[in-house]
Amino acid sequence: MIAPRPGLRERLDLATAHLETPLAVVDLAAFDGNADALETRSGGKPIRVASKSVRCRDLLRRVLARPGWHGVMAYTLPEAIWLVRTGVSDDVLVAYPTVHRSALAELTADPRLAAAVTLMADHPAHLDVVDQVTPPGGRPAVRICLELDASWRPGGALHVGVRRSPVHTAAQAAALARRVVSRPGFRLVGMMSYEAQIAGLGDAPPGQAMRGRAIRLMQRRSWTELTDRRAAAVAAVREHAELEFVNGGGTGSLAETAADPSVTEVTAGSGLYGPTLFDQYTNWRPTPAALFALSVVRRPAPRIATVLGGGWIASGPPAASRQPAPYLPEGLRFRGDEGAGEVQTPLVGPAAARLRPGDRVWFRHAKAGELCEHVNEVHLVDGDTATPAPTYRGEGHAFLG
């Protein structure tokens, strides 16, 4: 766990003293500092902000106003359309293939939207869905990005990484590129690959030194294989289309991915908030910027303090690492037989004995944007003041709900 900065608890308590819990904050000094660090790590290549990891339009606008950032990587087509129509960005890449028919109808009916939004495809069936909604003769050209699978397949059936695109080789990428450019009503403009086994996997799991060494070895070998294969795939696709961008990486691999000559832009989002999963990385650890506060409501025993709520569990494999982490005051932990509960969460540790009903405990979420699914607004803390900013949820949008 990253040690809190001196005076942080006092400053957060003061800035939010007039607010009821549960509440979420984003410390703007830490947010901006993380953006600075990510820009440095990108080596001058533009950073596309991953909206899934932010889920607050005010903060998306804030980071996009910086010179090192350009464009959004959205997670659904309805979200992408909303971000364009509300002026957040005129360059939105949808990171996952879409079969959302009403959103496709809206996209293909509006030349401005069609020029601003790029859809992801890794199979001709994704193009078929678009054609079924609006035949190619009656729409502007739809922008397409091909996704190259970035997982590592060292031999046999062994697959290291997440299951995303079926397009793994340069030959497969070229074959799909030929299919896209031969279809009327589509324009191939980009390629993307996300190396989840590097960007999304911490290489220093706490208390697991041998596993950490194994992860680092895997990542080095995977990276060597991917850089060669991605370069070959990009070259093969460029024989069929003039690509505007080649996107790669994430917060956890930003510097490495930016150094790949075949990549023209990188993606980051989680590093702006600094959730706990990034405490497990050796190459860079963002400053915690996003936190949430719960109030102590019970003292069931002299060394136990119970807060109301707490079960804000992150997606992914069920494990202790997906629980939120008590952060302030220092010296708190969950009870092993209860953990973070939906309605109440008992806490133990040296600090628990000093807490009284009405005191606040500040937590960090395991992942970044998922925090915003629990609150209608985040309070942007600047010094000792807090200004509310609506989350996607607070604006009435649950794009994956």
C-alpha positions as a Python dict, from the first residue, in 0.01 Angstrom:
ca = {
    (1, 'M'): (0, 0, 0),
    (2, 'I'): (136, 342, -96),
    (3, 'A'): (195, 557, 210),
    (4, 'P'): (-38, 859, 232),
    (5, 'R'): (107, 1205, 196),
    (6, 'P'): (144, 1402, 520),
    (7, 'G'): (-171, 1591, 613),
    (8, 'L'): (-386, 1424, 348),
    (9, 'R'): (-646, 1293, 591),
    (10, 'E'): (-684, 1629, 759),
    (11, 'R'): (-715, 1809, 425),
    (12, 'L'): (-977, 1567, 291),
    (13, 'D'): (-1177, 1581, 614),
    (14, 'L'): (-1171, 1960, 608),
    (15, 'A'): (-1267, 1989, 241),
    (16, 'T'): (-1561, 1752, 279),
    (17, 'A'): (-1675, 1828, 633),
    (18, 'H'): (-2007, 1966, 503),
    (19, 'L'): (-2083, 1649, 303),
    (20, 'E'): (-2251, 1327, 410),
    (21, 'T'): (-2098, 985, 353),
    (22, 'P'): (-2060, 776, 151),
    (23, 'L'): (-1876, 1018, -72),
    (24, 'A'): (-1600, 997, -332),
    (25, 'V'): (-1325, 1248, -403),
    (26, 'V'): (-1057, 1306, -661),
    (27, 'D'): (-759, 1501, -531),
    (28, 'L'): (-677, 1732, -823),
    (29, 'A'): (-314, 1781, -721),
    (30, 'A'): (-257, 1405, -738),
    (31, 'F'): (-467, 1370, -1056),
    (32, 'D'): (-266, 1638, -1236),
    (33, 'G'): (62, 1499, -1104),
    (34, 'N'): (-26, 1157, -1238),
    (35, 'A'): (-115, 1311, -1576),
    (36, 'D'): (227, 1481, -1579),
    (37, 'A'): (401, 1152, -1505),
    (38, 'L'): (208, 967, -1775),
    (39, 'E'): (300, 1232, -2031),
    (40, 'T'): (666, 1191, -1940),
    (41, 'R'): (638, 814, -1969),
    (42, 'S'): (473, 837, -2310),
    (43, 'G'): (791, 983, -2458),
    (44, 'G'): (603, 1242, -2661),
    (45, 'K'): (352, 1006, -2816),
    (46, 'P'): (-9, 1118, -2771),
    (47, 'I'): (-210, 952, -2496),
    (48, 'R'): (-569, 849, -2558),
    (49, 'V'): (-761, 860, -2232),
    (50, 'A'): (-951, 542, -2138),
    (51, 'S'): (-1293, 666, -2033),
    (52, 'K'): (-1374, 337, -1859),
    (53, 'S'): (-1116, 431, -1598),
    (54, 'V'): (-1248, 785, -1542),
    (55, 'R'): (-1630, 789, -1596),
    (56, 'C'): (-1662, 1160, -1523),
    (57, 'R'): (-1694, 1409, -1809),
    (58, 'D'): (-1544, 1698, -1612),
    (59, 'L'): (-1227, 1498, -1551),
    (60, 'L'): (-1214, 1371, -1909),
    (61, 'R'): (-1227, 1733, -2025),
    (62, 'R'): (-961, 1829, -1772),
    (63, 'V'): (-707, 1576, -1896),
    (64, 'L'): (-792, 1631, -2264),
    (65, 'A'): (-713, 1999, -2221),
    (66, 'R'): (-350, 1901, -2163),
    (67, 'P'): (-117, 1903, -2467),
    (68, 'G'): (-2, 1542, -2422),
    (69, 'W'): (-351, 1392, -2444),
    (70, 'H'): (-576, 1351, -2746),
    (71, 'G'): (-886, 1145, -2805),
    (72, 'V'): (-1090, 904, -2597),
    (73, 'M'): (-1102, 528, -2583),
    (74, 'A'): (-1466, 457, -2495),
    (75, 'Y'): (-1608, 125, -2387),
    (76, 'T'): (-1949, 133, -2559),
    (77, 'L'): (-2088, 297, -2871),
    (78, 'P'): (-2373, 479, -2687),
    (79, 'E'): (-2109, 629, -2459),
    (80, 'A'): (-1895, 733, -2756),
    (81, 'I'): (-2191, 907, -2920),
    (82, 'W'): (-2273, 1087, -2596),
    (83, 'L'): (-1914, 1207, -2556),
    (84, 'V'): (-1908, 1344, -2910),
    (85, 'R'): (-2250, 1510, -2889),
    (86, 'T'): (-2160, 1680, -2559),
    (87, 'G'): (-1830, 1812, -2693),
    (88, 'V'): (-1592, 1604, -2483),
    (89, 'S'): (-1400, 1483, -2790),
    (90, 'D'): (-1424, 1466, -3166),
    (91, 'D'): (-1202, 1155, -3176),
    (92, 'V'): (-1346, 854, -2995),
    (93, 'L'): (-1230, 496, -3045),
    (94, 'V'): (-1471, 231, -2917),
    (95, 'A'): (-1245, -29, -2756),
    (96, 'Y'): (-1478, -326, -2793),
    (97, 'P'): (-1687, -449, -3089),
    (98, 'T'): (-2046, -329, -3079),
    (99, 'V'): (-2375, -492, -3174),
    (100, 'H'): (-2585, -208, -3031),
    (101, 'R'): (-2829, -159, -3317),
    (102, 'S'): (-2997, 163, -3213),
    (103, 'A'): (-2659, 326, -3152),
    (104, 'L'): (-2537, 201, -3490),
    (105, 'A'): (-2846, 353, -3652),
    (106, 'E'): (-2771, 686, -3483),
    (107, 'L'): (-2407, 673, -3587),
    (108, 'T'): (-2477, 595, -3950),
    (109, 'A'): (-2746, 862, -3976),
    (110, 'D'): (-2512, 1145, -3879),
    (111, 'P'): (-2202, 1226, -4089),
    (112, 'R'): (-2051, 1423, -3798),
    (113, 'L'): (-2074, 1123, -3566),
    (114, 'A'): (-1943, 888, -3833),
    (115, 'A'): (-1638, 1110, -3879),
    (116, 'A'): (-1567, 1127, -3505),
    (117, 'V'): (-1622, 767, -3390),
    (118, 'T'): (-1415, 462, -3482),
    (119, 'L'): (-1556, 113, -3429),
    (120, 'M'): (-1354, -193, -3330),
    (121, 'A'): (-1363, -510, -3540),
    (122, 'D'): (-1185, -842, -3521),
    (123, 'H'): (-1422, -1047, -3743),
    (124, 'P'): (-1623, -982, -4060),
    (125, 'A'): (-1941, -1048, -3861),
    (126, 'H'): (-1892, -710, -3692),
    (127, 'L'): (-1921, -547, -4034),
    (128, 'D'): (-2229, -755, -4112),
    (129, 'V'): (-2410, -611, -3810),
    (130, 'V'): (-2348, -257, -3934),
    (131, 'D'): (-2473, -345, -4282),
    (132, 'Q'): (-2786, -503, -4138),
    (133, 'V'): (-2868, -182, -3952),
    (134, 'T'): (-2792, 55, -4241),
    (135, 'P'): (-2692, -76, -4586),
    (136, 'P'): (-2370, 75, -4720),
    (137, 'G'): (-2536, 283, -4992),
    (138, 'G'): (-2736, 484, -4741),
    (139, 'R'): (-2471, 593, -4490),
    (140, 'P'): (-2139, 771, -4457),
    (141, 'A'): (-1831, 551, -4440),
    (142, 'V'): (-1791, 383, -4103),
    (143, 'R'): (-1444, 409, -3952),
    (144, 'I'): (-1294, 73, -3848),
    (145, 'C'): (-1003, -21, -3622),
    (146, 'L'): (-869, -378, -3630),
    (147, 'E'): (-775, -537, -3299),
    (148, 'L'): (-467, -756, -3292),
    (149, 'D'): (-453, -1011, -3011),
    (150, 'A'): (-157, -919, -2789),
    (151, 'S'): (-156, -1228, -2570),
    (152, 'W'): (146, -1455, -2556),
    (153, 'R'): (125, -1808, -2690),
    (154, 'P'): (461, -1966, -2611),
    (155, 'G'): (361, -2311, -2733),
    (156, 'G'): (83, -2563, -2761),
    (157, 'A'): (-243, -2459, -2600),
    (158, 'L'): (-73, -2223, -2353),
    (159, 'H'): (-234, -1877, -2367),
    (160, 'V'): (-100, -1596, -2145),
    (161, 'G'): (-321, -1288, -2143),
    (162, 'V'): (-687, -1207, -2183),
    (163, 'R'): (-920, -1350, -2445),
    (164, 'R'): (-992, -1066, -2682),
    (165, 'S'): (-936, -1072, -3058),
    (166, 'P'): (-901, -1394, -3261),
    (167, 'V'): (-659, -1207, -3491),
    (168, 'H'): (-317, -1312, -3368),
    (169, 'T'): (-76, -1328, -3662),
    (170, 'A'): (30, -1081, -3925),
    (171, 'A'): (-130, -1302, -4191),
    (172, 'Q'): (-462, -1302, -4005),
    (173, 'A'): (-446, -924, -3967),
    (174, 'A'): (-377, -879, -4337),
    (175, 'A'): (-661, -1113, -4430),
    (176, 'L'): (-909, -917, -4219),
    (177, 'A'): (-776, -588, -4356),
    (178, 'R'): (-844, -712, -4709),
    (179, 'R'): (-1198, -800, -4609),
    (180, 'V'): (-1261, -456, -4460),
    (181, 'V'): (-1123, -252, -4749),
    (182, 'S'): (-1315, -463, -5000),
    (183, 'R'): (-1647, -392, -4829),
    (184, 'P'): (-1834, -78, -4940),
    (185, 'G'): (-1927, 164, -4664),
    (186, 'F'): (-1624, 102, -4443),
    (187, 'R'): (-1287, 272, -4401),
    (188, 'L'): (-999, 104, -4224),
    (189, 'V'): (-820, 373, -4022),
    (190, 'G'): (-648, 208, -3728),
    (191, 'M'): (-508, -89, -3541),
    (192, 'M'): (-509, -162, -3170),
    (193, 'S'): (-355, -420, -2938),
    (194, 'Y'): (-374, -437, -2562),
    (195, 'E'): (-103, -635, -2387),
    (196, 'A'): (-304, -719, -2074),
    (197, 'Q'): (-45, -965, -1944),
    (198, 'I'): (195, -671, -1919),
    (199, 'A'): (-14, -355, -1880),
    (200, 'G'): (-279, -512, -1659),
    (201, 'L'): (-79, -748, -1438),
    (202, 'G'): (123, -619, -1146),
    (203, 'D'): (471, -769, -1128),
    (204, 'A'): (518, -726, -752),
    (205, 'P'): (227, -904, -578),
    (206, 'P'): (262, -846, -204),
    (207, 'G'): (412, -1136, -12),
    (208, 'Q'): (472, -1340, -329),
    (209, 'A'): (833, -1277, -428),
    (210, 'M'): (870, -1594, -637),
    (211, 'R'): (548, -1525, -825),
    (212, 'G'): (667, -1171, -891),
    (213, 'R'): (990, -1300, -1044),
    (214, 'A'): (793, -1541, -1260),
    (215, 'I'): (563, -1262, -1378),
    (216, 'R'): (857, -1039, -1469),
    (217, 'L'): (1021, -1321, -1666),
    (218, 'M'): (696, -1391, -1849),
    (219, 'Q'): (650, -1021, -1928),
    (220, 'R'): (1000, -984, -2071),
    (221, 'R'): (957, -1281, -2299),
    (222, 'S'): (606, -1181, -2396),
    (223, 'W'): (719, -828, -2477),
    (224, 'T'): (997, -946, -2706),
    (225, 'E'): (755, -1166, -2897),
    (226, 'L'): (484, -900, -2918),
    (227, 'T'): (702, -619, -3049),
    (228, 'D'): (817, -833, -3341),
    (229, 'R'): (470, -969, -3416),
    (230, 'R'): (297, -632, -3385),
    (231, 'A'): (548, -469, -3620),
    (232, 'A'): (489, -743, -3876),
    (233, 'A'): (111, -713, -3842),
    (234, 'V'): (117, -334, -3880),
    (235, 'A'): (335, -361, -4189),
    (236, 'A'): (103, -625, -4336),
    (237, 'V'): (-209, -416, -4277),
    (238, 'R'): (-46, -101, -4414),
    (239, 'E'): (-19, -279, -4749),
    (240, 'H'): (-399, -255, -4768),
    (241, 'A'): (-482, 72, -4590),
    (242, 'E'): (-322, 400, -4488),
    (243, 'L'): (-359, 379, -4111),
    (244, 'E'): (-418, 697, -3913),
    (245, 'F'): (-310, 539, -3584),
    (246, 'V'): (-172, 228, -3418),
    (247, 'N'): (-284, 216, -3056),
    (248, 'G'): (-133, 11, -2778),
    (249, 'G'): (-70, -29, -2410),
    (250, 'G'): (-224, 86, -2088),
    (251, 'T'): (-109, 253, -1768),
    (252, 'G'): (95, -48, -1660),
    (253, 'S'): (302, -65, -1981),
    (254, 'L'): (289, 292, -2103),
    (255, 'A'): (662, 361, -2129),
    (256, 'E'): (741, 25, -2287),
    (257, 'T'): (457, 47, -2538),
    (258, 'A'): (540, 406, -2629),
    (259, 'A'): (896, 294, -2713),
    (260, 'D'): (762, 45, -2971),
    (261, 'P'): (826, 207, -3313),
    (262, 'S'): (515, 44, -3462),
    (263, 'V'): (286, 220, -3211),
    (264, 'T'): (179, 579, -3283),
    (265, 'E'): (-32, 643, -2972),
    (266, 'V'): (-82, 490, -2629),
    (267, 'T'): (-377, 462, -2392),
    (268, 'A'): (-399, 535, -2020),
    (269, 'G'): (-672, 603, -1768),
    (270, 'S'): (-628, 410, -1444),
    (271, 'G'): (-302, 589, -1373),
    (272, 'L'): (-490, 917, -1330),
    (273, 'Y'): (-679, 781, -1027),
    (274, 'G'): (-413, 548, -884),
    (275, 'P'): (-621, 251, -758),
    (276, 'T'): (-472, -18, -536),
    (277, 'L'): (-402, -272, -812),
    (278, 'F'): (-127, -40, -933),
    (279, 'D'): (51, -66, -599),
    (280, 'Q'): (175, -401, -734),
    (281, 'Y'): (386, -253, -1016),
    (282, 'T'): (760, -192, -996),
    (283, 'N'): (800, 33, -1301),
    (284, 'W'): (568, 314, -1185),
    (285, 'R'): (312, 362, -910),
    (286, 'P'): (68, 652, -947),
    (287, 'T'): (-17, 872, -652),
    (288, 'P'): (-357, 777, -507),
    (289, 'A'): (-598, 1044, -633),
    (290, 'A'): (-943, 884, -606),
    (291, 'L'): (-1074, 785, -263),
    (292, 'F'): (-1408, 730, -93),
    (293, 'A'): (-1514, 792, 264),
    (294, 'L'): (-1742, 593, 492),
    (295, 'S'): (-1850, 681, 844),
    (296, 'V'): (-1792, 481, 1158),
    (297, 'V'): (-2132, 385, 1303),
    (298, 'R'): (-2051, 110, 1555),
    (299, 'R'): (-1796, 0, 1814),
    (300, 'P'): (-1890, -367, 1864),
    (301, 'A'): (-1571, -427, 2062),
    (302, 'P'): (-1290, -208, 2200),
    (303, 'R'): (-1061, -287, 1904),
    (304, 'I'): (-1321, -294, 1627),
    (305, 'A'): (-1470, 3, 1442),
    (306, 'T'): (-1754, -65, 1198),
    (307, 'V'): (-1829, 162, 902),
    (308, 'L'): (-2157, 177, 713),
    (309, 'G'): (-2120, 16, 370),
    (310, 'G'): (-1790, -82, 213),
    (311, 'G'): (-1855, -371, -25),
    (312, 'W'): (-1743, -188, -336),
    (313, 'I'): (-1579, -491, -496),
    (314, 'A'): (-1390, -461, -824),
    (315, 'S'): (-1441, -682, -1127),
    (316, 'G'): (-1200, -959, -1216),
    (317, 'P'): (-1108, -1289, -1053),
    (318, 'P'): (-1256, -1317, -703),
    (319, 'A'): (-965, -1246, -472),
    (320, 'A'): (-868, -1027, -180),
    (321, 'S'): (-700, -788, -425),
    (322, 'R'): (-1046, -694, -559),
    (323, 'Q'): (-1161, -555, -225),
    (324, 'P'): (-1126, -184, -150),
    (325, 'A'): (-851, -100, 94),
    (326, 'P'): (-883, 114, 410),
    (327, 'Y'): (-627, 390, 362),
    (328, 'L'): (-678, 666, 621),
    (329, 'P'): (-622, 665, 907),
    (330, 'E'): (-329, 431, 866),
    (331, 'G'): (-331, 103, 1051),
    (332, 'L'): (-669, -44, 955),
    (333, 'R'): (-755, -376, 795),
    (334, 'F'): (-1054, -601, 733),
    (335, 'R'): (-1148, -890, 954),
    (336, 'G'): (-1072, -1211, 773),
    (337, 'D'): (-1413, -1361, 848),
    (338, 'E'): (-1616, -1065, 715),
    (339, 'G'): (-1422, -849, 470),
    (340, 'A'): (-1590, -554, 299),
    (341, 'G'): (-1965, -588, 353),
    (342, 'E'): (-2255, -451, 153),
    (343, 'V'): (-2411, -270, 450),
    (344, 'Q'): (-2141, -272, 717),
    (345, 'T'): (-1770, -337, 734),
    (346, 'P'): (-1588, -403, 1063),
    (347, 'L'): (-1229, -282, 1072),
    (348, 'V'): (-949, -384, 1304),
    (349, 'G'): (-590, -277, 1355),
    (350, 'P'): (-410, -21, 1572),
    (351, 'A'): (-619, 273, 1447),
    (352, 'A'): (-954, 103, 1507),
    (353, 'A'): (-941, 154, 1884),
    (354, 'R'): (-917, 532, 1835),
    (355, 'L'): (-1215, 569, 1601),
    (356, 'R'): (-1554, 682, 1728),
    (357, 'P'): (-1900, 695, 1566),
    (358, 'G'): (-1904, 983, 1321),
    (359, 'D'): (-1535, 958, 1233),
    (360, 'R'): (-1448, 896, 870),
    (361, 'V'): (-1242, 622, 715),
    (362, 'W'): (-1099, 685, 369),
    (363, 'F'): (-1073, 390, 129),
    (364, 'R'): (-911, 328, -207),
    (365, 'H'): (-1087, 121, -471),
    (366, 'A'): (-905, -170, -633),
    (367, 'K'): (-980, -42, -985),
    (368, 'A'): (-1023, 307, -1122),
    (369, 'G'): (-1350, 396, -1294),
    (370, 'E'): (-1560, 135, -1115),
    (371, 'L'): (-1561, 363, -812),
    (372, 'C'): (-1788, 596, -1010),
    (373, 'E'): (-2056, 329, -1044),
    (374, 'H'): (-2126, 368, -670),
    (375, 'V'): (-2172, 746, -653),
    (376, 'N'): (-2361, 1013, -845),
    (377, 'E'): (-2079, 1263, -812),
    (378, 'V'): (-1714, 1285, -722),
    (379, 'H'): (-1594, 1587, -529),
    (380, 'L'): (-1291, 1750, -687),
    (381, 'V'): (-1063, 1851, -402),
    (382, 'D'): (-841, 2151, -463),
    (383, 'G'): (-656, 2251, -149),
    (384, 'D'): (-918, 2252, 127),
    (385, 'T'): (-1223, 2297, -99),
    (386, 'A'): (-1437, 2038, -276),
    (387, 'T'): (-1643, 2095, -592),
    (388, 'P'): (-1896, 1832, -707),
    (389, 'A'): (-1866, 1683, -1055),
    (390, 'P'): (-2125, 1433, -1181),
    (391, 'T'): (-2019, 1081, -1269),
    (392, 'Y'): (-2168, 892, -1562),
    (393, 'R'): (-2411, 741, -1314),
    (394, 'G'): (-2500, 1084, -1180),
    (395, 'E'): (-2582, 1197, -1533),
    (396, 'G'): (-2818, 903, -1576),
    (397, 'H'): (-2588, 674, -1774),
    (398, 'A'): (-2502, 316, -1685),
    (399, 'F'): (-2356, 204, -2015),
    (400, 'L'): (-2290, -149, -1899),
    (401, 'G'): (-2577, -165, -1651),
}
